[in-house]
């Protein structure tokens, strides 16, 4: 193989040594490396292939497009997607296309993990990615509607707010009060609103019970509650003015007494007090009892006369009874000296 050493000298140029290699047919090998590659001559070679995305997840039946990028020995890159041969390691999980126009398009077949490989048919250099195929995601559907409160009572003319809560197939819940259609089975007992801002608001109309229903207009699923409408409670006015009596109406300190009242408001709670002394400034008040008034307007309080200074001086004192609705009456009690037998 001829090799010529040349030395050239020019004005302002130092001596240079050049090695001229004349490559004959068949090429020259320097230390086992092709001369053209060693000297940076000739075409670059493919050194790696990168598949992207490197990892991906799809549902069965879904697709994922993979791309193959080749890197050459001179660090340049090129898109190899349409030139490589694509393959899937687990075809029961995923397949990948080699058809023109869809090269690298993977399709999920069944649950599993598959390695997607892109191979250059000339150099056999390849690159891989991992595709995970998930179970098919089922659509989330409404499965139940719950109306709360499930049972309620109102009087005619009163209101009751109902709420509809939807439960979905993925076990999540949502407030559907403003989305369902509300209805009452007995409108003579109760009505329920579908007007904006008052959906689910029931009104008692008359005595009776009604089923309140919330229906989803799309799925026609519904939920129900029961509303009972009670008669309007009319306060029972006493037939006569309140009257209070103490028996016995006289006695000594710590003596047992019975305070009885009639004509008080039924259902009230009456507080009975012993007021000692005639003047308010010096009067001591002792609560003897608090008792409920029966349906006929009467009550009985069993008590004892206060002891010592709380009972006051000998003489007349006041027993006062006040109902929670304001009905009131008083009676007198004569405090006398205890008689020893």
C-alpha positions as CSV (number, residue, x, y, z in Angstrom):
1,X,0.0,0.0,0.0
2,X,1.8,3.2,-1.1
3,X,2.3,5.9,1.5
4,X,3.8,9.3,0.7
5,X,5.2,11.8,3.3
6,X,5.1,15.4,2.1
7,X,6.7,18.4,3.6
8,X,5.5,21.8,2.4
9,X,6.9,25.2,3.3
10,X,5.4,28.5,2.3
11,X,5.8,32.2,3.2
12,X,4.6,32.7,6.8
13,X,3.8,29.1,7.1
14,X,5.8,26.7,9.3
15,X,6.8,23.3,8.1
16,X,3.9,20.8,8.1
17,X,3.9,17.1,7.9
18,X,1.1,15.5,6.0
19,X,0.3,11.9,5.7
20,X,-1.4,10.9,2.6
21,X,-3.0,7.5,2.6
22,X,-3.9,6.0,-0.7
23,X,-6.5,3.4,-0.2
24,X,-6.5,0.7,-2.7
25,X,-9.5,-1.5,-3.5
26,X,-10.5,-3.4,-0.4
27,X,-9.7,-0.4,2.0
28,X,-7.0,0.0,4.7
29,X,-7.4,-1.3,8.2
30,X,-5.6,0.6,11.0
31,X,-5.6,-1.4,14.3
32,X,-8.7,-3.3,13.3
33,X,-10.7,-0.1,12.5
34,X,-11.8,0.7,9.0
35,X,-9.7,3.6,7.7
36,X,-12.8,5.5,6.4
37,X,-14.4,5.4,9.9
38,X,-11.2,6.2,11.7
39,X,-10.6,9.2,9.6
40,X,-14.3,10.4,9.7
41,X,-14.8,9.4,6.1
42,X,-17.9,7.5,4.7
43,X,-21.6,7.2,5.8
44,X,-22.6,7.3,9.6
45,X,-23.9,4.1,11.1
46,X,-27.1,3.5,13.2
47,X,-26.1,3.0,16.9
48,X,-29.4,3.0,18.8
49,X,-33.1,3.3,18.6
50,X,-35.3,5.0,21.2
51,X,-39.0,4.1,21.4
52,X,-41.3,6.7,22.9
53,X,-43.3,6.9,25.1
54,X,-41.0,4.6,27.1
55,X,-44.0,3.5,29.2
56,X,-47.7,3.9,28.6
57,X,-51.1,2.6,29.9
58,X,-54.3,2.0,28.0
59,X,-57.6,0.2,28.5
60,X,-58.4,-2.9,26.7
61,X,-59.6,-1.8,23.2
62,X,-57.6,1.5,23.5
63,X,-54.7,2.4,21.3
64,X,-51.3,4.0,21.8
65,X,-49.0,5.4,19.1
66,X,-45.3,4.6,19.5
67,X,-42.5,6.4,17.7
68,X,-39.0,5.1,16.9
69,X,-36.1,7.5,16.8
70,X,-32.7,6.4,15.5
71,X,-29.4,7.8,16.6
72,X,-26.3,7.7,14.3
73,X,-22.6,7.5,15.0
74,X,-22.3,11.2,14.2
75,X,-25.0,11.9,16.8
76,X,-27.6,12.9,14.3
77,X,-31.2,11.4,14.7
78,X,-33.9,10.4,12.4
79,X,-37.5,9.2,12.6
80,X,-37.6,5.4,12.1
81,X,-41.2,4.8,12.9
82,X,-42.1,3.8,9.4
83,X,-38.8,1.9,8.7
84,X,-38.5,-0.4,11.7
85,X,-40.3,-3.7,12.3
86,X,-42.7,-3.5,15.3
87,X,-43.5,-6.4,17.6
88,X,-45.2,-7.1,20.9
89,X,-43.9,-9.6,23.4
90,X,-47.3,-10.5,24.8
91,X,-49.9,-10.4,22.0
92,X,-52.7,-11.5,24.4
93,X,-52.2,-8.1,26.1
94,X,-51.4,-5.9,23.1
95,X,-50.6,-6.0,19.4
96,X,-48.7,-3.4,17.3
97,X,-49.1,-2.5,13.7
98,X,-46.6,-2.8,10.8
99,X,-49.2,-1.7,8.2
100,X,-48.4,1.4,6.1
101,X,-49.9,4.5,7.6
102,X,-50.3,2.9,11.1
103,X,-46.8,1.7,11.9
104,X,-46.2,1.7,15.7
105,X,-49.9,1.9,16.6
106,X,-50.5,-0.5,19.5
107,X,-53.9,-1.8,20.5
108,X,-54.9,-3.1,23.9
109,X,-56.2,-6.7,23.7
110,X,-56.5,-7.8,27.3
111,X,-55.3,-7.1,30.8
112,X,-51.5,-7.5,31.0
113,X,-48.0,-6.0,30.3
114,X,-46.2,-6.2,26.9
115,X,-42.8,-5.0,25.7
116,X,-43.2,-3.1,22.4
117,X,-40.0,-3.5,20.3
118,X,-38.9,-1.5,17.2
119,X,-36.1,-3.3,15.2
120,X,-34.1,-1.9,12.3
121,X,-34.2,-4.8,9.7
122,X,-30.7,-3.9,8.3
123,X,-28.6,-3.5,11.5
124,X,-31.0,-5.4,13.8
125,X,-30.5,-2.5,16.3
126,X,-33.7,-2.2,18.4
127,X,-35.4,-0.2,21.1
128,X,-38.2,-1.1,23.5
129,X,-41.1,0.4,25.5
130,X,-43.5,-1.0,28.0
131,X,-47.3,-1.0,27.5
132,X,-49.6,-1.8,30.3
133,X,-53.2,-2.8,29.4
134,X,-55.8,-2.1,32.1
135,X,-59.2,-3.7,32.5
136,X,-61.9,-2.0,30.5
137,X,-63.3,1.0,32.5
138,X,-67.0,0.6,32.9
139,X,-69.1,3.8,32.7
140,X,-70.2,5.3,36.0
141,X,-73.9,5.0,36.4
142,X,-76.5,6.1,39.0
143,X,-77.6,3.1,41.0
144,X,-79.7,4.5,43.8
145,X,-81.4,7.6,45.2
146,X,-81.9,8.2,48.9
147,X,-84.3,10.8,50.2
148,X,-83.8,12.3,53.7
149,X,-85.3,12.5,56.1
150,X,-86.9,9.2,55.4
151,X,-89.8,9.9,57.8
152,X,-91.1,13.4,58.8
153,X,-94.1,15.0,60.5
154,X,-95.4,18.5,60.0
155,X,-98.7,20.3,60.8
156,X,-100.8,21.7,58.0
157,X,-99.2,24.9,56.8
158,X,-95.7,23.9,57.9
159,X,-92.7,23.2,55.6
160,X,-90.3,20.3,55.4
161,X,-87.1,20.3,53.3
162,X,-86.2,16.9,51.7
163,X,-82.8,16.1,50.2
164,X,-82.0,13.6,47.4
165,X,-78.6,11.9,47.4
166,X,-77.5,9.8,44.4
167,X,-75.2,6.8,44.8
168,X,-73.2,5.8,41.7
169,X,-71.7,2.5,40.5
170,X,-68.2,3.5,41.7
171,X,-69.7,4.1,45.2
172,X,-69.4,7.9,45.0
173,X,-72.3,10.1,46.0
174,X,-73.8,13.4,44.9
175,X,-76.5,15.8,45.9
176,X,-79.3,15.5,43.4
177,X,-81.9,17.6,45.2
178,X,-81.9,20.2,42.4
179,X,-81.7,17.7,39.5
180,X,-84.5,15.2,40.3
181,X,-88.2,15.6,39.8
182,X,-90.2,15.8,43.0
183,X,-93.7,14.5,43.5
184,X,-96.3,13.8,46.3
185,X,-98.5,10.8,46.2
186,X,-101.3,12.6,48.1
187,X,-101.5,16.2,47.2
188,X,-104.4,16.8,49.6
189,X,-102.0,16.0,52.4
190,X,-98.8,17.6,51.1
191,X,-97.3,19.2,48.0
192,X,-93.6,19.4,47.1
193,X,-91.8,22.0,45.0
194,X,-89.9,21.7,41.8
195,X,-89.3,25.4,41.5
196,X,-85.7,26.6,41.3
197,X,-84.1,27.3,44.7
198,X,-87.0,25.4,46.5
199,X,-86.7,21.9,45.0
200,X,-87.7,19.3,47.5
201,X,-89.5,21.7,49.9
202,X,-92.8,20.0,51.0
203,X,-95.8,21.9,52.4
204,X,-98.3,20.3,54.7
205,X,-101.8,20.9,53.2
206,X,-104.2,18.7,55.3
207,X,-104.4,15.7,57.6
208,X,-102.9,12.6,56.2
209,X,-99.7,10.8,55.0
210,X,-98.0,11.2,51.6
211,X,-95.1,9.5,49.9
212,X,-92.6,12.1,48.7
213,X,-90.7,10.8,45.6
214,X,-87.5,12.0,44.0
215,X,-87.1,10.7,40.4
216,X,-84.0,11.0,38.2
217,X,-85.4,12.1,34.8
218,X,-82.6,10.3,32.8
219,X,-82.5,6.8,34.5
220,X,-86.0,7.0,36.1
221,X,-84.5,5.7,39.3
222,X,-86.2,7.1,42.3
223,X,-86.1,7.3,46.1
224,X,-89.0,7.9,48.6
225,X,-89.8,9.3,52.0
226,X,-93.0,9.5,54.0
227,X,-94.4,12.8,55.2
228,X,-97.3,12.8,57.8
229,X,-99.3,15.9,58.1
230,X,-100.9,16.4,61.5
231,X,-103.9,18.4,62.4
232,X,-103.2,22.0,63.4
233,X,-102.8,22.2,67.1
234,X,-105.2,24.8,68.4
235,X,-104.3,26.1,71.9
236,X,-106.9,25.2,74.5
237,X,-107.8,28.3,76.3
238,X,-108.8,27.9,79.9
239,X,-112.6,27.9,80.4
240,X,-112.3,30.0,83.5
241,X,-109.7,32.4,85.0
242,X,-106.8,30.7,86.9
243,X,-107.5,30.0,90.5
244,X,-105.0,29.0,93.2
245,X,-105.6,27.5,96.6
246,X,-103.4,26.4,99.6
247,X,-104.5,23.5,101.8
248,X,-104.3,24.0,104.7
249,X,-104.2,27.8,104.4
250,X,-102.4,28.2,107.7
251,X,-99.6,26.4,109.5
252,X,-96.2,26.6,111.1
253,X,-92.7,26.5,109.6
254,X,-91.9,23.2,107.8
255,X,-95.5,22.2,107.8
256,X,-96.6,20.2,104.7
257,X,-99.0,22.0,102.4
258,X,-100.7,21.3,99.1
259,X,-101.0,24.0,96.5
260,X,-103.7,23.4,93.8
261,X,-104.5,25.4,90.7
262,X,-107.3,25.3,88.1
263,X,-107.9,27.2,84.9
264,X,-104.2,27.2,83.9
265,X,-103.0,26.6,80.4
266,X,-102.8,22.9,79.5
267,X,-99.3,21.7,78.9
268,X,-97.7,24.7,80.7
269,X,-95.2,24.2,83.5
270,X,-96.2,26.1,86.6
271,X,-93.7,27.4,89.1
272,X,-95.0,27.8,92.6
273,X,-93.2,30.1,95.0
274,X,-93.6,31.2,98.7
275,X,-93.2,35.0,99.2
276,X,-92.4,36.0,102.8
277,X,-93.3,39.4,104.1
278,X,-95.6,42.1,102.8
279,X,-92.9,44.5,101.6
280,X,-91.0,43.6,98.4
281,X,-87.7,45.0,99.7
282,X,-87.7,42.5,102.6
283,X,-89.5,39.7,100.8
284,X,-87.7,36.4,100.5
285,X,-88.8,34.1,97.6
286,X,-88.6,30.4,97.9
287,X,-89.6,28.1,95.0
288,X,-91.8,25.3,96.4
289,X,-92.1,23.3,93.1
290,X,-92.4,23.3,89.3
291,X,-95.1,21.0,88.0
292,X,-96.9,20.4,84.6
293,X,-100.5,21.5,84.0
294,X,-102.8,18.6,83.0
295,X,-105.1,18.7,80.0
296,X,-108.0,20.0,82.1
297,X,-105.9,23.0,83.3
298,X,-105.2,21.8,86.8
299,X,-102.1,21.0,88.8
300,X,-101.2,20.0,92.4
301,X,-97.9,20.9,94.2
302,X,-97.0,19.1,97.3
303,X,-94.5,21.2,99.4
304,X,-93.5,22.3,102.9
305,X,-93.5,25.8,104.4
306,X,-90.0,27.2,104.4
307,X,-88.0,27.1,107.6
308,X,-86.5,29.9,109.7
309,X,-86.1,33.3,108.1
310,X,-87.3,32.1,104.7
311,X,-90.8,31.7,106.0
312,X,-90.9,35.3,107.4
313,X,-92.6,36.6,110.5
314,X,-95.8,35.2,111.9
315,X,-98.8,36.4,109.9
316,X,-100.0,36.5,106.3
317,X,-97.8,35.6,103.4
318,X,-98.3,35.0,99.6
319,X,-98.1,31.8,97.5
320,X,-97.6,32.7,93.8
321,X,-98.1,30.3,90.8
322,X,-96.9,31.4,87.3
323,X,-97.4,29.3,84.1
324,X,-94.9,29.2,81.3
325,X,-97.5,30.9,79.0
326,X,-98.1,33.7,81.5
327,X,-101.2,32.5,83.4
328,X,-100.9,33.5,87.0
329,X,-102.7,33.6,90.3
330,X,-101.9,34.0,94.0
331,X,-103.2,32.7,97.3
332,X,-102.5,33.6,101.0
333,X,-101.1,31.6,103.7
334,X,-101.1,32.4,107.4
335,X,-97.9,31.5,109.2
336,X,-98.7,30.6,112.8
337,X,-96.6,29.6,115.8
338,X,-96.0,25.9,116.2
339,X,-98.1,24.4,118.8
340,X,-96.6,21.7,120.9
341,X,-98.8,18.8,122.0
